[in-house]
Amino acid sequence: MTKRQLFGTDGIRGVANEYPMTAEIAVRLGQAIAHHFRNQQANKPFGHRTRIVIGKDTRVSGYMFESGLAAGITSMGADVLLVGPLPTPGIAFLTTGMRADAGIVISASHNPYADNGIKIFGRDGFKLPDEEEAIIEALVLSDTSLATDTGLIGKATRIDDAAGRYIVFLKNTFPRELTLEGLRVVVDCAHGAAYKVAPAVLRELGAEVFTVGCEPDGFNINQDCGSLFPFNTARRVRETRADVGITLDGDADRVIMIDAQGDIVDGDATLALCAMHLKSQGMLKNDTLVSTVMSNVGLEVALKKQGIALLRTSVGDRYVVEEMRSGGYNLGGEQSGHLIFLDHSTTGDGLLAALQVLAIMQSRKQPLSELSAVMTPFPQVLINIDVREKPPLADLTEFQQLVAQIEGKLANVGRVVARYSGTESKARIMVEGPDDQQVRAYADELVRSLRSLIGA
């Protein structure tokens, strides 16, 4: 087994049937996870059996990884609770709700169907910190045999009411004095994990629902739909004269909203309106919002006018959550649509976030277009570049000189952010400033430079 890093910024991810996303790794990973959490049972009652929840999205390869993980876990004497296709935040919820020792999600989120991934939640419903992932990774990559007790075998049980439990939880995050009656909603589930629960929640709260991307076949997840491709859903909003559109990604942990005119409302605008609403209700802890370096400077400007501080973290919802927990904040998220309401959930939840926005619309009797106008975004260009390798960007002298030159020209009214994707072989270039044409020209310069150095 090649000894190289398995875990990225959000679990393990790659092309199904290519290292590290193979059936063999899945079995070994299941054993390592069971071994790790079984060894944390010092304070558990005598006779406690390690129990691990496994959920997935709708990719055809999910069956393979589900079986491999379950085989590895049960070979260690731990039990598996299988919930089938369910949003990532639903797995986090069930892990805590069922008092399980850990939860595993099989999903590559917004990636195409050929990819898949595995991420792990602890018993508290939060993603594992880097230190614990490193321990599990070392076990997977070691030459030590983990399953050694021939008399210790676990069992797998399917939880048939998992979706129903999660639906009830989501409805309970919506104010009891409100309903969605009279609201026309288009929901796009990206042919992914929320294809059943999202329409059900919205209908049970009283909305008239029009669905997009709710017919998964194992191969069409995220294909020209969902939060990465919201334009078809925007057209559907206009066609149906809906009040709002909700676009989720493959595992439904992110959301991009669409107003009644068919205009896209990204994560930054959604965070702004939610932060201001919570502050007006005295419910925004420490009058602070946590986001990442990728959030538009327009968000910072709008929040400052309302007396709200913005804290920035590295890219990745797990880093946002870590900052929120350490600082005692209750709202955070990313421009890409991960929104975390720690008063309700331990991780980003696209449908939960959409419900909070719908509740604000209903309570204030204002359309999304008015609510989202609380911030004016600065021109921003984000370009993804396929790369053949990922040397430290700081070591690319020619590229860094160009970055410094452009940042000098932007002075204090713009930014350049260059980073690698933690889940794909891509580099991301973001340039932000007051002039759209200038920003695009700077971004093109940076892209040409980086492609000449490490482009695929």
Buried (B, 14 or more C-beta within 10 A) or exposed (E): EEEEEBBBBBBBBBBBEEEBBBBEBBBBBBBBBBBBBBEBEEEEEEEEEBBBBBBBBBBBBBEBBBBBBBBBBBBBBBBBBBBBBBBBBBBBBBBBBBEBBBBBBBBBBBBBBBBBBBBBBBBEBBBBEEEBBBBBBBBBBEEEEBBEEEEEEBEBEEBEEBBEBBBEBBBEBBEEEBBBEEBBBBBBBBBBBBBBBBBBBBBBBBBBBBBBBBEBEEEBBBBEBBBBBBEBBBBBBBEBEBBBBBBBBBBBBBBBBBBBEBBBBBBBBBBBBBBBBBBEEEEBBEBBBBBBEBBBBBBBBBBEEBEBEBBBBBBBBBBBBBBBBEEEBBBBBBBBBBBBBBEBBBBBBBBBBBBBBBBBBBEEEBBBEEBBBBBEBBBBBBBEBEBEEEEEBEEBEEBBEBBEEBBEEBEEEBBBBBBBBBBBBBBBBBBBBEBEEBBBEBBBBBBEBBBEBBBE
